[in-house]
Structures are given as structure tokens and as C-alpha cells.
Amino acid sequence: MAVTEKKILTRLYIVAVFLVLFAVAVVVKLFSIQLVDGDKYRQLAEDRTEKVFTITPNRGNLYSADGSLLATSVSRFNIRFDAVTVKDKDFKENLKPLCQSLSKLLGKPASHYEQIFRKAKANKNRYALVVRNLDYSDYVHVKKFPLFEKGPNRGGIVVEQNTVREHPLGKIAERSVGYERFDENGYATRVGLEGAFTEYLSGIKGSRLKQKIAKNQWKPIGMDNIVEPKDGYDVYSTIDVNIQDIAHHALLAQLEKYKADHGCVIVMETKTGEIKAISNLGKTEGDKYYERLNYAIGESHEPGSTFKLMSMVVALEDKVIDTSTIIDTEKGLFKVYNKTVRDSKWGGYGKISAARAFEISSNTAFAKIIYNNYKDNPEKYVNRLMNMGLNRKLDLPIKGEGAPVIRYPGDKGWSGISLAWMSHGYEVSLTPLQTLTFYNAIANNGEMVKPRLLKEVKEWDKTIFKFDKEVINPSICSQETIDKVKEMLKNVVEKKYGTGHSLYSPNFSMAGKTGTAQKDYVSKDPNKLKYISTFSGYFPADEPKYSCIVVIHEPDKSVGYYGADVSGPVFKSIAQKIYATSPLVDEVDGLEINDPGLEKKYEQYYAEASKKHSKVPNVEGMSGMDAIAILENLGLQVKVTGYGKVKKQSAKGVNISAAGVIVLELS
């Protein structure tokens, strides 16, 4: 008996010790939770029940110059279903009418929605997706449907609201309008106008404290936000919706006709540099075209013959030639070291003036002009190009501007043939917008203005920022040179021998330069040789209001590839339609010619040019340029010495068929 009692007492002592140790452990743990890890657990509890949410502000609208919407923010709603909160009775009574209502509104069969709800109920899913991306009006209807009308607790409806960006113009100018996107790491990708001007459009975020009431459901605490959000400003761009539409469809039609890989168009207001239209279209695998990349700003490439304008300006400014200087094209071939420059016309053009070389786009003539006059001092040629800003980016707010390439003697890639190839647009690289900026400067009498896409930033009707014209270079060259190249650019289109004459119209005037650059020409396989077709210029020819460039890459060679055939018609279509929609009227009051001599000279030129000649006309006393134009239009070859007026002329009165080369001696 005593032994049994002793065993019982021993067991009681053990239990008592265990209970004491357990009590001590509980006290220690409570002490640790309260004092050591108290802050951690209190924060964890708060995180699970209360949370600060970011309030995204409304992004500002993006407008065209005339106030048309290019991009705006709209709300979109996702509807989900919490199957746990809904009673079985309510679920059974309302399931079929709910599914029928959704089917009628959204178009899918009622059985589709019934399957979603039954599966959610069976799995006790508290977050089953029913439909996504509803607009506001459809969302208002859905929340009034059977069952959902009972609200989140009894009806199980869970609403997610998102703000999305929409483009009212659709695919037109989609890449130029652009976007701002963030990945899962918060890294931003900014494209086009939306990306460039996001600092104005995005606004300032706010914050709000909410309490968790169910899974993924949070209820605001109190009536006020911690920080009130501030909506973004509205941004007014320079884009003209009408011109944008014209440019887009003109480019699209030509890309489809020539089965080209991609292309772009830019239309710019001459005086201000405001970009009125910018379209970039690339081909998909299904041979459809959409705004894939911003080629106009980002794609730097060899410009081909459109660069002859830059070479001509350099040569005229340095006075190494004049427009009347005769160049021997040597049957269309000019060899520099081991490379040969070729003209597109087999057999070349013979001896022609520098002006005519530009107007018919002779590669050999330009290679000779630049190589022969600068081979001993190539830095002089390149320095002039650089002084005109052709080696510098335009520093645009839009990301991704392509870098121009103008090599300097001694740079990697420079060689003995570089001058000859640079003269007509190879071994140099420019984006379409950089090329257009130079042509626009010629149209603008030498003043180079920075291309501009932004007019002003507004908050409601209050202007916050206003953006004015920015001059890059007040004078890229002398007015004398400007006047000469403007005449040549006009002759490219107006003269029958000009490479752009197929674009001529008596109803409206335009001036410009064709360009047909070879692409992938280093390959020995002729089948891999591709082309870039370009037309760059301005209109009207005499009082330019707009400049424009059209660049089309890799047209189908079996259909055509010359700049005048592929890109030129897009330029003409744009100019023609802009003329038609906004006719240009010039009113001249009290025009008087105070210089009788000037009037007499013009009458002499006009009378002589209008005659139908069978014999060589007398052009003595005329300016060299006028005389050359008259004689060459008669199919005569002209050789010129000196500068200024015609002092002496050969073969006056001789039958044109027997005249041979006409020699003009200028004073």
C-alpha cells in the first residue's frame, strides 16, 4: 500500500514540474511576443486588416492641333463572383435569370455563364472571373442583374475597376501617339507622344487607407483620402487630324501597290516646324500594314540622291562650281580607285551643267563635283556639312531618335572613295525627319527650325505651358545659294527632263528631289539587292507652306523601285489633297515693277523661251542660267566659261540639227 502511494506521489510531482515548466514557457513566450517581437506582430496584424492603397490619377487627354482627341482615359470593369457569400437558396433562384441576362447583353450562350457559376460554387471559389473589360454603361447594367443586384455580400458580385487608354483614331498614327507601360518590376517603356509628354499627362498619385473585409475586398476607412490625387494635364499636339488621315491612307495605298516592307511620311509646317502628320507603317506576316515602329524618327539609313541637295549647297557655298558649270559625265561612269560610280541611264548624259545634273540626278556628275574639288582637302567638304548641323541629332522629346552618320577624314570607315560616295548619299546616314529638316530649311530661306510635336499644355481651359518655334540655325547658307537650289528643286518637277516630272500638275506647284538608294548592295547576290525609294520637298514651290518626305523601303522590284514612281505619288497625293481641302489664295495689291531693265530682261527671256525654234536662238545679254535653260530645253549641248551674263555665243542662227555644242562665254 505504501509503495503504491509513493508511486502516485512521484507521478504527481512529475506532472507538477511539467506544468510549472509549461507555465514558465508560456510566460516567456508571452513576454517575447509582447516586448521583443511585439512591433513585428502588431505590424503584421495591421497589414492583414488595413492597407494604404495608391490612387491612380486620371491621365490627361492628348489632343490634335484642332482639339480632336488622339488619346483619352476610360474606365473598364472586370466582374468576378464570390460563391461563398451567396446562400444556396438565392443562388438556385437567381442563377438562370442571371445567366440569361448576361447572355443577352454580352452575346455568349447562357450555358457558358452557368458553367462558370456552378464550378465556382462547387469549388467554393471566392474570386471567379465572369467577364472582363466592360465599359461603364455595360457595367451599370450588369450590377442590376438578378443576384448581382443584392450586392457584394448576398449577391457575390466583386468589381474591379481599371483605367485604360484608348485612341479614338484607331490605327491611324497609333505608333506616333504611342503609350506608357510598366512591367512587373516597375520599369517604364515610353513610346511616341504619350511617352514623350508623360510628365504632363500622368498627374500625381494619391493614397487612401482601406480595411480588409473579405478576400481581395477592401473597404475605405473614413471619408477622406490621405493624399488627394491630382489629374494629369491635357496636352495639345501639332498633329492635324485631316492631314494625318490623308498621309496615312496615301502611304498605305502605295505600300500595298508595291508590296513594300515598310515606309513613313512626315508633313511639317515650313515656318514653325510643327509636324502636322507622321505615319509609320510596316508589313505583318499576313501582308497587312500597321504602325509597327517609328521609322520616321528612329530609322537612320543611307538617303541616296536626296543627299545631292546637301552636296550642291556645299559646292555652291564654297564657289567651287556655279549652276552653269559644265560637268562631263563620261558615258555615265566615273572610276575612283577600284570603285566605279554609275548613272542610272546607260551611256550617261554627256556634258551637262551642274544645275541639270541635279535635276536629272546624275551620280557621276556629283561624284566628280565633290571628289575633284575636295580630294586635296576633304575636311572642307565635311566641315561644311557639319556646320549645317547634319551630324547632330535633333534632340527630340520622343525617345529613340536615330543617330546621323557623317564621317570625318580619319574616322573608322573613311577611305579614298568616301567623298565620291558621300556626294550622292552613300556612306552617310540620316533619319527621314533629319533629312526633312534640311529640306524645310531650304524652303524656309535658310532658317532651320526644330521639328515640333507639342503646342501647349492645359489644365481645363488654362494654359500651363506654351511651346513656340525653336530655331536650330538662323541661316544654313547664303540667300544666293538658297535661290539657286530652290530653282533646281522646282525644275526637278516642272522640267520635262526632271526626275520628278511625272508628278507635275498645272493645278498646283511643288518642288523636291527624288532618291533611289540601294540597300544590301554589299551582297554579291543580285537577288538580295533592295531599294529605298524617297521623295523629299515642299509645296507650293514659290511660297512653301508645308514640307514633306516620303520614304518606302524594299518595294517589289518587279513592280517598281524608283523614288519618282514609288514615293513621289504619295507626296503628290498629300499635296493635292491639302490644296483641295485648304486652297491657297495669294492676293497682290498694287504690284509694280520699278526697274524697267528687269522687266525688259524678263520679257526677253519669256519671248525667247516661248518660241518654237528651228535655229539656234540668240541668247546674248541674258543671264547664264536663263540662256542654258533655253538652249538645253531645245536639246542642245552647252559649254560655258565664266560667270554672269552671256557675252558671246557660238552658232547663232545655225540649224539646231547641225549646231553641235553651243559655247557660251559669260562676262
Beta strands, then each sheet from edge to edge (+ up, - down):
strand 1: 50-55
strand 2: 62-63
strand 3: 69-81
strand 4: 128-134
strand 5: 157-166
strand 6: 179-182
strand 7: 188-191
strand 8: 206-214
strand 9: 217-220
strand 10: 234-237
strand 11: 262-269
strand 12: 275-283
strand 13: 289-290
strand 14: 326-328
strand 15: 333-336
strand 16: 339-342
strand 17: 351-353
strand 18: 405-406
strand 19: 428-429
strand 20: 448-449
strand 21: 454-459
strand 22: 462-466
strand 23: 471-473
strand 24: 511-519
strand 25: 530-539
strand 26: 546-553
strand 27: 637-641
strand 28: 646-649
strand 29: 661-666
sheet 1: 1+ 8- 9+
sheet 2: 4+ 3- 2+ 10+ 21- 22+
sheet 3: 4+ 3- 5+
sheet 4: 6+ 7-
sheet 5: 13+ 12- 11+ 26- 25+ 24-
sheet 6: 14+ 17-
sheet 7: 15+ 16-
sheet 8: 18+ 19-
sheet 9: 20+ 23-
sheet 10: 27+ 29+ 28-
end
